[in-house]
Amino acid sequence: MKAKNKLWDWCLRLEHHLCPDYCGVVDRRRVIAFVLLTLIEILIIPYHFLLFYMMKAWGGHVL
C-alpha cells in the first residue's frame, strides 16, 4: 500500500512540475498519460528486441 501511495505522490509531483496550476485538468491527464506511456515503451521495446534476437526472427517470421 505504501508503494502505491509513493507512486501516486510521484505522479502528482511530476504532474505539477510539468503542468503547473494554471493548466487545465485535460492537460494534466495528457501529461500523465504521456509519462506512463513513455515508461511502458522504455520497458517493452527492448523486451521485443530481446525476443527477436533469441528466436532469430528478425524478418518477423517465427515459424
PDBQT receptor file of N, H, CA, C and O in Angstrom, charges set to zero:
ATOM      1  N   MET A   1       0.821  -1.192   0.000  1.00  0.00    +0.000 N 
ATOM      2  CA  MET A   1       0.000   0.000   0.000  1.00  0.00    +0.000 C 
ATOM      3  C   MET A   1       0.869   1.261   0.000  1.00  0.00    +0.000 C 
ATOM      4  O   MET A   1       0.535   2.260  -0.638  1.00  0.00    +0.000 OA
ATOM      5  N   LYS A   2       2.001   1.197   0.736  1.00  0.00    +0.000 N 
ATOM      6  H   LYS A   2       2.272   0.386   1.254  1.00  0.00    +0.000 HD
ATOM      7  CA  LYS A   2       2.885   2.353   0.779  1.00  0.00    +0.000 C 
ATOM      8  C   LYS A   2       3.507   2.613  -0.587  1.00  0.00    +0.000 C 
ATOM      9  O   LYS A   2       3.691   3.764  -0.983  1.00  0.00    +0.000 OA
ATOM     10  N   ALA A   3       3.831   1.531  -1.311  1.00  0.00    +0.000 N 
ATOM     11  H   ALA A   3       3.681   0.596  -0.989  1.00  0.00    +0.000 HD
ATOM     12  CA  ALA A   3       4.423   1.707  -2.640  1.00  0.00    +0.000 C 
ATOM     13  C   ALA A   3       3.431   2.379  -3.581  1.00  0.00    +0.000 C 
ATOM     14  O   ALA A   3       3.809   3.219  -4.398  1.00  0.00    +0.000 OA
ATOM     15  N   LYS A   4       2.161   2.006  -3.462  1.00  0.00    +0.000 N 
ATOM     16  H   LYS A   4       1.853   1.324  -2.798  1.00  0.00    +0.000 HD
ATOM     17  CA  LYS A   4       1.130   2.621  -4.299  1.00  0.00    +0.000 C 
ATOM     18  C   LYS A   4       1.004   4.113  -3.979  1.00  0.00    +0.000 C 
ATOM     19  O   LYS A   4       0.883   4.938  -4.885  1.00  0.00    +0.000 OA
ATOM     20  N   ASN A   5       1.034   4.451  -2.698  1.00  0.00    +0.000 N 
ATOM     21  H   ASN A   5       1.132   3.780  -1.962  1.00  0.00    +0.000 HD
ATOM     22  CA  ASN A   5       0.949   5.857  -2.296  1.00  0.00    +0.000 C 
ATOM     23  C   ASN A   5       2.166   6.642  -2.762  1.00  0.00    +0.000 C 
ATOM     24  O   ASN A   5       2.036   7.785  -3.200  1.00  0.00    +0.000 OA
ATOM     25  N   LYS A   6       3.355   6.037  -2.671  1.00  0.00    +0.000 N 
ATOM     26  H   LYS A   6       3.461   5.109  -2.315  1.00  0.00    +0.000 HD
ATOM     27  CA  LYS A   6       4.563   6.716  -3.133  1.00  0.00    +0.000 C 
ATOM     28  C   LYS A   6       4.514   6.934  -4.637  1.00  0.00    +0.000 C 
ATOM     29  O   LYS A   6       4.899   7.997  -5.125  1.00  0.00    +0.000 OA
ATOM     30  N   LEU A   7       4.042   5.935  -5.373  1.00  0.00    +0.000 N 
ATOM     31  H   LEU A   7       3.729   5.072  -4.976  1.00  0.00    +0.000 HD
ATOM     32  CA  LEU A   7       3.924   6.069  -6.823  1.00  0.00    +0.000 C 
ATOM     33  C   LEU A   7       2.921   7.162  -7.173  1.00  0.00    +0.000 C 
ATOM     34  O   LEU A   7       3.155   7.953  -8.087  1.00  0.00    +0.000 OA
ATOM     35  N   TRP A   8       1.819   7.208  -6.455  1.00  0.00    +0.000 N 
ATOM     36  H   TRP A   8       1.629   6.566  -5.713  1.00  0.00    +0.000 HD
ATOM     37  CA  TRP A   8       0.805   8.235  -6.707  1.00  0.00    +0.000 C 
ATOM     38  C   TRP A   8       1.351   9.622  -6.385  1.00  0.00    +0.000 C 
ATOM     39  O   TRP A   8       1.127  10.570  -7.138  1.00  0.00    +0.000 OA
ATOM     40  N   ASP A   9       2.068   9.743  -5.268  1.00  0.00    +0.000 N 
ATOM     41  H   ASP A   9       2.250   8.974  -4.657  1.00  0.00    +0.000 HD
ATOM     42  CA  ASP A   9       2.677  11.031  -4.915  1.00  0.00    +0.000 C 
ATOM     43  C   ASP A   9       3.695  11.457  -5.963  1.00  0.00    +0.000 C 
ATOM     44  O   ASP A   9       3.767  12.634  -6.318  1.00  0.00    +0.000 OA
ATOM     45  N   TRP A  10       4.478  10.513  -6.458  1.00  0.00    +0.000 N 
ATOM     46  H   TRP A  10       4.420   9.557  -6.170  1.00  0.00    +0.000 HD
ATOM     47  CA  TRP A  10       5.463  10.815  -7.500  1.00  0.00    +0.000 C 
ATOM     48  C   TRP A  10       4.764  11.306  -8.762  1.00  0.00    +0.000 C 
ATOM     49  O   TRP A  10       5.213  12.268  -9.386  1.00  0.00    +0.000 OA
ATOM     50  N   CYS A  11       3.670  10.653  -9.142  1.00  0.00    +0.000 N 
ATOM     51  H   CYS A  11       3.305   9.871  -8.635  1.00  0.00    +0.000 HD
ATOM     52  CA  CYS A  11       2.910  11.081 -10.327  1.00  0.00    +0.000 C 
ATOM     53  C   CYS A  11       2.338  12.484 -10.135  1.00  0.00    +0.000 C 
ATOM     54  O   CYS A  11       2.379  13.299 -11.057  1.00  0.00    +0.000 OA
ATOM     55  N   LEU A  12       1.811  12.771  -8.962  1.00  0.00    +0.000 N 
ATOM     56  H   LEU A  12       1.778  12.110  -8.213  1.00  0.00    +0.000 HD
ATOM     57  CA  LEU A  12       1.255  14.106  -8.709  1.00  0.00    +0.000 C 
ATOM     58  C   LEU A  12       2.334  15.182  -8.730  1.00  0.00    +0.000 C 
ATOM     59  O   LEU A  12       2.120  16.266  -9.273  1.00  0.00    +0.000 OA
ATOM     60  N   ARG A  13       3.496  14.887  -8.139  1.00  0.00    +0.000 N 
ATOM     61  H   ARG A  13       3.670  14.007  -7.698  1.00  0.00    +0.000 HD
ATOM     62  CA  ARG A  13       4.589  15.864  -8.172  1.00  0.00    +0.000 C 
ATOM     63  C   ARG A  13       5.064  16.108  -9.593  1.00  0.00    +0.000 C 
ATOM     64  O   ARG A  13       5.324  17.247  -9.983  1.00  0.00    +0.000 OA
ATOM     65  N   LEU A  14       5.177  15.037 -10.365  1.00  0.00    +0.000 N 
ATOM     66  H   LEU A  14       4.966  14.112 -10.049  1.00  0.00    +0.000 HD
ATOM     67  CA  LEU A  14       5.592  15.172 -11.761  1.00  0.00    +0.000 C 
ATOM     68  C   LEU A  14       4.558  15.955 -12.558  1.00  0.00    +0.000 C 
ATOM     69  O   LEU A  14       4.905  16.792 -13.392  1.00  0.00    +0.000 OA
ATOM     70  N   GLU A  15       3.293  15.675 -12.295  1.00  0.00    +0.000 N 
ATOM     71  H   GLU A  15       3.012  14.995 -11.618  1.00  0.00    +0.000 HD
ATOM     72  CA  GLU A  15       2.210  16.396 -12.969  1.00  0.00    +0.000 C 
ATOM     73  C   GLU A  15       2.284  17.890 -12.677  1.00  0.00    +0.000 C 
ATOM     74  O   GLU A  15       2.177  18.700 -13.598  1.00  0.00    +0.000 OA
ATOM     75  N   HIS A  16       2.464  18.266 -11.427  1.00  0.00    +0.000 N 
ATOM     76  H   HIS A  16       2.551  17.608 -10.679  1.00  0.00    +0.000 HD
ATOM     77  CA  HIS A  16       2.522  19.685 -11.064  1.00  0.00    +0.000 C 
ATOM     78  C   HIS A  16       3.802  20.346 -11.563  1.00  0.00    +0.000 C 
ATOM     79  O   HIS A  16       3.832  21.551 -11.814  1.00  0.00    +0.000 OA
ATOM     80  N   HIS A  17       4.860  19.547 -11.705  1.00  0.00    +0.000 N 
ATOM     81  H   HIS A  17       4.836  18.568 -11.502  1.00  0.00    +0.000 HD
ATOM     82  CA  HIS A  17       6.103  20.108 -12.237  1.00  0.00    +0.000 C 
ATOM     83  C   HIS A  17       5.987  20.373 -13.735  1.00  0.00    +0.000 C 
ATOM     84  O   HIS A  17       6.408  21.426 -14.215  1.00  0.00    +0.000 OA
ATOM     85  N   LEU A  18       5.420  19.425 -14.470  1.00  0.00    +0.000 N 
ATOM     86  H   LEU A  18       5.078  18.570 -14.080  1.00  0.00    +0.000 HD
ATOM     87  CA  LEU A  18       5.310  19.570 -15.922  1.00  0.00    +0.000 C 
ATOM     88  C   LEU A  18       4.142  20.445 -16.344  1.00  0.00    +0.000 C 
ATOM     89  O   LEU A  18       4.186  21.084 -17.395  1.00  0.00    +0.000 OA
ATOM     90  N   CYS A  19       3.102  20.474 -15.530  1.00  0.00    +0.000 N 
ATOM     91  H   CYS A  19       3.066  19.955 -14.676  1.00  0.00    +0.000 HD
ATOM     92  CA  CYS A  19       1.903  21.227 -15.887  1.00  0.00    +0.000 C 
ATOM     93  C   CYS A  19       1.429  21.971 -14.637  1.00  0.00    +0.000 C 
ATOM     94  O   CYS A  19       0.682  21.412 -13.834  1.00  0.00    +0.000 OA
ATOM     95  N   PRO A  20       1.854  23.223 -14.466  1.00  0.00    +0.000 N 
ATOM     96  CA  PRO A  20       1.533  23.968 -13.230  1.00  0.00    +0.000 C 
ATOM     97  C   PRO A  20       0.029  24.177 -13.029  1.00  0.00    +0.000 C 
ATOM     98  O   PRO A  20      -0.793  23.687 -13.803  1.00  0.00    +0.000 OA
ATOM     99  N   ASP A  21      -0.301  24.907 -11.987  1.00  0.00    +0.000 N 
ATOM    100  H   ASP A  21       0.367  25.305 -11.358  1.00  0.00    +0.000 HD
ATOM    101  CA  ASP A  21      -1.698  25.090 -11.579  1.00  0.00    +0.000 C 
ATOM    102  C   ASP A  21      -2.565  25.760 -12.633  1.00  0.00    +0.000 C 
ATOM    103  O   ASP A  21      -3.775  25.534 -12.667  1.00  0.00    +0.000 OA
ATOM    104  N   TYR A  22      -1.973  26.577 -13.493  1.00  0.00    +0.000 N 
ATOM    105  H   TYR A  22      -0.991  26.760 -13.466  1.00  0.00    +0.000 HD
ATOM    106  CA  TYR A  22      -2.792  27.279 -14.483  1.00  0.00    +0.000 C 
ATOM    107  C   TYR A  22      -3.208  26.380 -15.648  1.00  0.00    +0.000 C 
ATOM    108  O   TYR A  22      -4.033  26.783 -16.468  1.00  0.00    +0.000 OA
ATOM    109  N   CYS A  23      -2.658  25.180 -15.734  1.00  0.00    +0.000 N 
ATOM    110  H   CYS A  23      -1.988  24.852 -15.067  1.00  0.00    +0.000 HD
ATOM    111  CA  CYS A  23      -3.091  24.243 -16.781  1.00  0.00    +0.000 C 
ATOM    112  C   CYS A  23      -4.430  23.623 -16.383  1.00  0.00    +0.000 C 
ATOM    113  O   CYS A  23      -4.771  23.553 -15.202  1.00  0.00    +0.000 OA
ATOM    114  N   GLY A  24      -5.167  23.185 -17.371  1.00  0.00    +0.000 N 
ATOM    115  H   GLY A  24      -4.890  23.243 -18.331  1.00  0.00    +0.000 HD
ATOM    116  CA  GLY A  24      -6.446  22.545 -17.100  1.00  0.00    +0.000 C 
ATOM    117  C   GLY A  24      -6.292  21.081 -16.746  1.00  0.00    +0.000 C 
ATOM    118  O   GLY A  24      -5.199  20.521 -16.826  1.00  0.00    +0.000 OA
ATOM    119  N   VAL A  25      -7.393  20.469 -16.356  1.00  0.00    +0.000 N 
ATOM    120  H   VAL A  25      -8.281  20.924 -16.291  1.00  0.00    +0.000 HD
ATOM    121  CA  VAL A  25      -7.394  19.058 -15.974  1.00  0.00    +0.000 C 
ATOM    122  C   VAL A  25      -7.044  18.178 -17.167  1.00  0.00    +0.000 C 
ATOM    123  O   VAL A  25      -6.334  17.183 -17.015  1.00  0.00    +0.000 OA
ATOM    124  N   VAL A  26      -7.532  18.531 -18.344  1.00  0.00    +0.000 N 
ATOM    125  H   VAL A  26      -8.109  19.339 -18.467  1.00  0.00    +0.000 HD
ATOM    126  CA  VAL A  26      -7.270  17.726 -19.537  1.00  0.00    +0.000 C 
ATOM    127  C   VAL A  26      -5.779  17.720 -19.847  1.00  0.00    +0.000 C 
ATOM    128  O   VAL A  26      -5.225  16.676 -20.193  1.00  0.00    +0.000 OA
ATOM    129  N   ASP A  27      -5.124  18.874 -19.729  1.00  0.00    +0.000 N 
ATOM    130  H   ASP A  27      -5.574  19.721 -19.448  1.00  0.00    +0.000 HD
ATOM    131  CA  ASP A  27      -3.688  18.940 -19.974  1.00  0.00    +0.000 C 
ATOM    132  C   ASP A  27      -2.922  18.082 -18.982  1.00  0.00    +0.000 C 
ATOM    133  O   ASP A  27      -1.965  17.403 -19.355  1.00  0.00    +0.000 OA
ATOM    134  N   ARG A  28      -3.333  18.107 -17.731  1.00  0.00    +0.000 N 
ATOM    135  H   ARG A  28      -4.111  18.658 -17.428  1.00  0.00    +0.000 HD
ATOM    136  CA  ARG A  28      -2.657  17.287 -16.721  1.00  0.00    +0.000 C 
ATOM    137  C   ARG A  28      -2.820  15.811 -17.023  1.00  0.00    +0.000 C 
ATOM    138  O   ARG A  28      -1.867  15.043 -16.892  1.00  0.00    +0.000 OA
ATOM    139  N   ARG A  29      -4.001  15.409 -17.420  1.00  0.00    +0.000 N 
ATOM    140  H   ARG A  29      -4.775  16.033 -17.526  1.00  0.00    +0.000 HD
ATOM    141  CA  ARG A  29      -4.215  13.993 -17.739  1.00  0.00    +0.000 C 
ATOM    142  C   ARG A  29      -3.414  13.582 -18.960  1.00  0.00    +0.000 C 
ATOM    143  O   ARG A  29      -2.928  12.453 -19.029  1.00  0.00    +0.000 OA
ATOM    144  N   ARG A  30      -3.270  14.475 -19.917  1.00  0.00    +0.000 N 
ATOM    145  H   ARG A  30      -3.665  15.392 -19.861  1.00  0.00    +0.000 HD
ATOM    146  CA  ARG A  30      -2.436  14.178 -21.083  1.00  0.00    +0.000 C 
ATOM    147  C   ARG A  30      -0.980  14.014 -20.681  1.00  0.00    +0.000 C 
ATOM    148  O   ARG A  30      -0.285  13.144 -21.206  1.00  0.00    +0.000 OA
ATOM    149  N   VAL A  31      -0.517  14.834 -19.762  1.00  0.00    +0.000 N 
ATOM    150  H   VAL A  31      -1.082  15.540 -19.335  1.00  0.00    +0.000 HD
ATOM    151  CA  VAL A  31       0.866  14.723 -19.290  1.00  0.00    +0.000 C 
ATOM    152  C   VAL A  31       1.080  13.386 -18.597  1.00  0.00    +0.000 C 
ATOM    153  O   VAL A  31       2.075  12.709 -18.853  1.00  0.00    +0.000 OA
ATOM    154  N   ILE A  32       0.165  13.002 -17.729  1.00  0.00    +0.000 N 
ATOM    155  H   ILE A  32      -0.644  13.552 -17.521  1.00  0.00    +0.000 HD
ATOM    156  CA  ILE A  32       0.283  11.725 -17.027  1.00  0.00    +0.000 C 
ATOM    157  C   ILE A  32       0.250  10.571 -18.019  1.00  0.00    +0.000 C 
ATOM    158  O   ILE A  32       1.048   9.640 -17.903  1.00  0.00    +0.000 OA
ATOM    159  N   ALA A  33      -0.651  10.613 -18.986  1.00  0.00    +0.000 N 
ATOM    160  H   ALA A  33      -1.299  11.369 -19.080  1.00  0.00    +0.000 HD
ATOM    161  CA  ALA A  33      -0.729   9.549 -19.985  1.00  0.00    +0.000 C 
ATOM    162  C   ALA A  33       0.561   9.469 -20.788  1.00  0.00    +0.000 C 
ATOM    163  O   ALA A  33       1.044   8.372 -21.067  1.00  0.00    +0.000 OA
ATOM    164  N   PHE A  34       1.124  10.604 -21.162  1.00  0.00    +0.000 N 
ATOM    165  H   PHE A  34       0.732  11.495 -20.936  1.00  0.00    +0.000 HD
ATOM    166  CA  PHE A  34       2.372  10.612 -21.918  1.00  0.00    +0.000 C 
ATOM    167  C   PHE A  34       3.519  10.020 -21.106  1.00  0.00    +0.000 C 
ATOM    168  O   PHE A  34       4.308   9.232 -21.628  1.00  0.00    +0.000 OA
ATOM    169  N   VAL A  35       3.614  10.395 -19.833  1.00  0.00    +0.000 N 
ATOM    170  H   VAL A  35       2.973  11.034 -19.410  1.00  0.00    +0.000 HD
ATOM    171  CA  VAL A  35       4.696   9.886 -18.988  1.00  0.00    +0.000 C 
ATOM    172  C   VAL A  35       4.562   8.382 -18.793  1.00  0.00    +0.000 C 
ATOM    173  O   VAL A  35       5.550   7.657 -18.913  1.00  0.00    +0.000 OA
ATOM    174  N   LEU A  36       3.373   7.907 -18.496  1.00  0.00    +0.000 N 
ATOM    175  H   LEU A  36       2.570   8.496 -18.398  1.00  0.00    +0.000 HD
ATOM    176  CA  LEU A  36       3.184   6.468 -18.297  1.00  0.00    +0.000 C 
ATOM    177  C   LEU A  36       3.432   5.687 -19.579  1.00  0.00    +0.000 C 
ATOM    178  O   LEU A  36       4.031   4.613 -19.538  1.00  0.00    +0.000 OA
ATOM    179  N   LEU A  37       2.982   6.207 -20.715  1.00  0.00    +0.000 N 
ATOM    180  H   LEU A  37       2.496   7.080 -20.748  1.00  0.00    +0.000 HD
ATOM    181  CA  LEU A  37       3.224   5.536 -21.989  1.00  0.00    +0.000 C 
ATOM    182  C   LEU A  37       4.715   5.478 -22.290  1.00  0.00    +0.000 C 
ATOM    183  O   LEU A  37       5.206   4.463 -22.784  1.00  0.00    +0.000 OA
ATOM    184  N   THR A  38       5.434   6.547 -22.000  1.00  0.00    +0.000 N 
ATOM    185  H   THR A  38       5.035   7.371 -21.598  1.00  0.00    +0.000 HD
ATOM    186  CA  THR A  38       6.874   6.562 -22.230  1.00  0.00    +0.000 C 
ATOM    187  C   THR A  38       7.577   5.537 -21.348  1.00  0.00    +0.000 C 
ATOM    188  O   THR A  38       8.475   4.836 -21.814  1.00  0.00    +0.000 OA
ATOM    189  N   LEU A  39       7.185   5.441 -20.093  1.00  0.00    +0.000 N 
ATOM    190  H   LEU A  39       6.455   6.010 -19.714  1.00  0.00    +0.000 HD
ATOM    191  CA  LEU A  39       7.795   4.452 -19.202  1.00  0.00    +0.000 C 
ATOM    192  C   LEU A  39       7.524   3.030 -19.678  1.00  0.00    +0.000 C 
ATOM    193  O   LEU A  39       8.407   2.175 -19.614  1.00  0.00    +0.000 OA
ATOM    194  N   ILE A  40       6.322   2.777 -20.147  1.00  0.00    +0.000 N 
ATOM    195  H   ILE A  40       5.604   3.472 -20.199  1.00  0.00    +0.000 HD
ATOM    196  CA  ILE A  40       5.981   1.447 -20.647  1.00  0.00    +0.000 C 
ATOM    197  C   ILE A  40       6.786   1.130 -21.900  1.00  0.00    +0.000 C 
ATOM    198  O   ILE A  40       7.273   0.010 -22.054  1.00  0.00    +0.000 OA
ATOM    199  N   GLU A  41       6.932   2.108 -22.802  1.00  0.00    +0.000 N 
ATOM    200  H   GLU A  41       6.536   3.017 -22.677  1.00  0.00    +0.000 HD
ATOM    201  CA  GLU A  41       7.697   1.881 -24.021  1.00  0.00    +0.000 C 
ATOM    202  C   GLU A  41       9.163   1.608 -23.719  1.00  0.00    +0.000 C 
ATOM    203  O   GLU A  41       9.797   0.818 -24.418  1.00  0.00    +0.000 OA
ATOM    204  N   ILE A  42       9.708   2.245 -22.693  1.00  0.00    +0.000 N 
ATOM    205  H   ILE A  42       9.192   2.887 -22.126  1.00  0.00    +0.000 HD
ATOM    206  CA  ILE A  42      11.103   2.010 -22.315  1.00  0.00    +0.000 C 
ATOM    207  C   ILE A  42      11.309   0.551 -21.924  1.00  0.00    +0.000 C 
ATOM    208  O   ILE A  42      12.397   0.010 -22.123  1.00  0.00    +0.000 OA
ATOM    209  N   LEU A  43      10.295  -0.085 -21.378  1.00  0.00    +0.000 N 
ATOM    210  H   LEU A  43       9.412   0.355 -21.217  1.00  0.00    +0.000 HD
ATOM    211  CA  LEU A  43      10.403  -1.486 -20.985  1.00  0.00    +0.000 C 
ATOM    212  C   LEU A  43      10.055  -2.449 -22.113  1.00  0.00    +0.000 C 
ATOM    213  O   LEU A  43      10.719  -3.475 -22.264  1.00  0.00    +0.000 OA
ATOM    214  N   ILE A  44       9.039  -2.147 -22.902  1.00  0.00    +0.000 N 
ATOM    215  H   ILE A  44       8.500  -1.313 -22.779  1.00  0.00    +0.000 HD
ATOM    216  CA  ILE A  44       8.533  -3.098 -23.887  1.00  0.00    +0.000 C 
ATOM    217  C   ILE A  44       9.414  -3.194 -25.128  1.00  0.00    +0.000 C 
ATOM    218  O   ILE A  44       9.641  -4.297 -25.627  1.00  0.00    +0.000 OA
ATOM    219  N   ILE A  45       9.911  -2.083 -25.633  1.00  0.00    +0.000 N 
ATOM    220  H   ILE A  45       9.727  -1.188 -25.228  1.00  0.00    +0.000 HD
ATOM    221  CA  ILE A  45      10.685  -2.116 -26.874  1.00  0.00    +0.000 C 
ATOM    222  C   ILE A  45      11.957  -2.958 -26.731  1.00  0.00    +0.000 C 
ATOM    223  O   ILE A  45      12.203  -3.803 -27.591  1.00  0.00    +0.000 OA
ATOM    224  N   PRO A  46      12.778  -2.773 -25.690  1.00  0.00    +0.000 N 
ATOM    225  CA  PRO A  46      13.947  -3.664 -25.561  1.00  0.00    +0.000 C 
ATOM    226  C   PRO A  46      13.555  -5.126 -25.354  1.00  0.00    +0.000 C 
ATOM    227  O   PRO A  46      14.265  -6.026 -25.805  1.00  0.00    +0.000 OA
ATOM    228  N   TYR A  47      12.434  -5.370 -24.678  1.00  0.00    +0.000 N 
ATOM    229  H   TYR A  47      11.858  -4.640 -24.312  1.00  0.00    +0.000 HD
ATOM    230  CA  TYR A  47      11.964  -6.742 -24.486  1.00  0.00    +0.000 C 
ATOM    231  C   TYR A  47      11.658  -7.399 -25.830  1.00  0.00    +0.000 C 
ATOM    232  O   TYR A  47      11.996  -8.564 -26.038  1.00  0.00    +0.000 OA
ATOM    233  N   HIS A  48      11.027  -6.672 -26.734  1.00  0.00    +0.000 N 
ATOM    234  H   HIS A  48      10.752  -5.725 -26.564  1.00  0.00    +0.000 HD
ATOM    235  CA  HIS A  48      10.726  -7.230 -28.048  1.00  0.00    +0.000 C 
ATOM    236  C   HIS A  48      11.997  -7.487 -28.843  1.00  0.00    +0.000 C 
ATOM    237  O   HIS A  48      12.105  -8.510 -29.518  1.00  0.00    +0.000 OA
ATOM    238  N   PHE A  49      12.955  -6.577 -28.774  1.00  0.00    +0.000 N 
ATOM    239  H   PHE A  49      12.867  -5.745 -28.226  1.00  0.00    +0.000 HD
ATOM    240  CA  PHE A  49      14.231  -6.818 -29.452  1.00  0.00    +0.000 C 
ATOM    241  C   PHE A  49      14.921  -8.055 -28.896  1.00  0.00    +0.000 C 
ATOM    242  O   PHE A  49      15.515  -8.825 -29.650  1.00  0.00    +0.000 OA
ATOM    243  N   LEU A  50      14.848  -8.250 -27.588  1.00  0.00    +0.000 N 
ATOM    244  H   LEU A  50      14.365  -7.624 -26.976  1.00  0.00    +0.000 HD
ATOM    245  CA  LEU A  50      15.431  -9.435 -26.977  1.00  0.00    +0.000 C 
ATOM    246  C   LEU A  50      14.737 -10.701 -27.476  1.00  0.00    +0.000 C 
ATOM    247  O   LEU A  50      15.400 -11.699 -27.757  1.00  0.00    +0.000 OA
ATOM    248  N   LEU A  51      13.420 -10.669 -27.587  1.00  0.00    +0.000 N 
ATOM    249  H   LEU A  51      12.882  -9.858 -27.358  1.00  0.00    +0.000 HD
ATOM    250  CA  LEU A  51      12.699 -11.833 -28.107  1.00  0.00    +0.000 C 
ATOM    251  C   LEU A  51      13.066 -12.122 -29.552  1.00  0.00    +0.000 C 
ATOM    252  O   LEU A  51      13.273 -13.280 -29.916  1.00  0.00    +0.000 OA
ATOM    253  N   PHE A  52      13.151 -11.090 -30.381  1.00  0.00    +0.000 N 
ATOM    254  H   PHE A  52      12.982 -10.150 -30.086  1.00  0.00    +0.000 HD
ATOM    255  CA  PHE A  52      13.552 -11.292 -31.771  1.00  0.00    +0.000 C 
ATOM    256  C   PHE A  52      14.950 -11.881 -31.851  1.00  0.00    +0.000 C 
ATOM    257  O   PHE A  52      15.208 -12.750 -32.684  1.00  0.00    +0.000 OA
ATOM    258  N   TYR A  53      15.854 -11.420 -30.997  1.00  0.00    +0.000 N 
ATOM    259  H   TYR A  53      15.645 -10.714 -30.321  1.00  0.00    +0.000 HD
ATOM    260  CA  TYR A  53      17.224 -11.914 -31.005  1.00  0.00    +0.000 C 
ATOM    261  C   TYR A  53      17.273 -13.372 -30.568  1.00  0.00    +0.000 C 
ATOM    262  O   TYR A  53      17.997 -14.171 -31.162  1.00  0.00    +0.000 OA
ATOM    263  N   MET A  54      16.509 -13.731 -29.531  1.00  0.00    +0.000 N 
ATOM    264  H   MET A  54      15.921 -13.082 -29.048  1.00  0.00    +0.000 HD
ATOM    265  CA  MET A  54      16.519 -15.103 -29.030  1.00  0.00    +0.000 C 
ATOM    266  C   MET A  54      15.900 -16.067 -30.030  1.00  0.00    +0.000 C 
ATOM    267  O   MET A  54      16.360 -17.203 -30.143  1.00  0.00    +0.000 OA
ATOM    268  N   MET A  55      14.873 -15.648 -30.758  1.00  0.00    +0.000 N 
ATOM    269  H   MET A  55      14.499 -14.725 -30.666  1.00  0.00    +0.000 HD
ATOM    270  CA  MET A  55      14.199 -16.529 -31.710  1.00  0.00    +0.000 C 
ATOM    271  C   MET A  55      14.809 -16.442 -33.102  1.00  0.00    +0.000 C 
ATOM    272  O   MET A  55      14.399 -17.171 -34.006  1.00  0.00    +0.000 OA
ATOM    273  N   LYS A  56      15.781 -15.561 -33.280  1.00  0.00    +0.000 N 
ATOM    274  H   LYS A  56      16.114 -14.969 -32.546  1.00  0.00    +0.000 HD
ATOM    275  CA  LYS A  56      16.431 -15.361 -34.579  1.00  0.00    +0.000 C 
ATOM    276  C   LYS A  56      15.395 -15.117 -35.669  1.00  0.00    +0.000 C 
ATOM    277  O   LYS A  56      15.453 -15.709 -36.747  1.00  0.00    +0.000 OA
ATOM    278  N   ALA A  57      14.449 -14.235 -35.370  1.00  0.00    +0.000 N 
ATOM    279  H   ALA A  57      14.402 -13.753 -34.494  1.00  0.00    +0.000 HD
ATOM    280  CA  ALA A  57      13.345 -13.956 -36.291  1.00  0.00    +0.000 C 
ATOM    281  C   ALA A  57      13.322 -12.477 -36.631  1.00  0.00    +0.000 C 
ATOM    282  O   ALA A  57      12.322 -11.804 -36.381  1.00  0.00    +0.000 OA
ATOM    283  N   TRP A  58      14.406 -11.955 -37.197  1.00  0.00    +0.000 N 
ATOM    284  H   TRP A  58      15.219 -12.501 -37.400  1.00  0.00    +0.000 HD
ATOM    285  CA  TRP A  58      14.480 -10.529 -37.490  1.00  0.00    +0.000 C 
ATOM    286  C   TRP A  58      13.552 -10.132 -38.622  1.00  0.00    +0.000 C 
ATOM    287  O   TRP A  58      13.178  -8.964 -38.726  1.00  0.00    +0.000 OA
ATOM    288  N   GLY A  59      13.169 -11.083 -39.479  1.00  0.00    +0.000 N 
ATOM    289  H   GLY A  59      13.473 -12.032 -39.395  1.00  0.00    +0.000 HD
ATOM    290  CA  GLY A  59      12.259 -10.754 -40.571  1.00  0.00    +0.000 C 
ATOM    291  C   GLY A  59      10.803 -10.765 -40.138  1.00  0.00    +0.000 C 
ATOM    292  O   GLY A  59       9.928 -10.363 -40.904  1.00  0.00    +0.000 OA
ATOM    293  N   GLY A  60      10.534 -11.214 -38.934  1.00  0.00    +0.000 N 
ATOM    294  H   GLY A  60      11.245 -11.541 -38.312  1.00  0.00    +0.000 HD
ATOM    295  CA  GLY A  60       9.175 -11.243 -38.431  1.00  0.00    +0.000 C 
ATOM    296  C   GLY A  60       8.508 -12.602 -38.563  1.00  0.00    +0.000 C 
ATOM    297  O   GLY A  60       7.367 -12.773 -38.134  1.00  0.00    +0.000 OA
ATOM    298  N   HIS A  61       9.204 -13.575 -39.153  1.00  0.00    +0.000 N 
ATOM    299  H   HIS A  61      10.131 -13.436 -39.502  1.00  0.00    +0.000 HD
ATOM    300  CA  HIS A  61       8.634 -14.914 -39.334  1.00  0.00    +0.000 C 
ATOM    301  C   HIS A  61       9.208 -15.839 -38.272  1.00  0.00    +0.000 C 
ATOM    302  O   HIS A  61      10.406 -16.123 -38.271  1.00  0.00    +0.000 OA
ATOM    303  N   VAL A  62       8.364 -16.303 -37.379  1.00  0.00    +0.000 N 
ATOM    304  H   VAL A  62       7.391 -16.073 -37.380  1.00  0.00    +0.000 HD
ATOM    305  CA  VAL A  62       8.827 -17.137 -36.278  1.00  0.00    +0.000 C 
ATOM    306  C   VAL A  62       8.750 -18.608 -36.638  1.00  0.00    +0.000 C 
ATOM    307  O   VAL A  62       9.582 -19.394 -36.184  1.00  0.00    +0.000 OA
ATOM    308  N   LEU A  63       7.796 -18.992 -37.424  1.00  0.00    +0.000 N 
ATOM    309  H   LEU A  63       7.121 -18.354 -37.793  1.00  0.00    +0.000 HD
ATOM    310  CA  LEU A  63       7.632 -20.404 -37.747  1.00  0.00    +0.000 C 
ATOM    311  C   LEU A  63       8.698 -20.809 -38.655  1.00  0.00    +0.000 C 
ATOM    312  O   LEU A  63       8.756 -21.969 -39.061  1.00  0.00    +0.000 OA
TER     313      LEU A  63
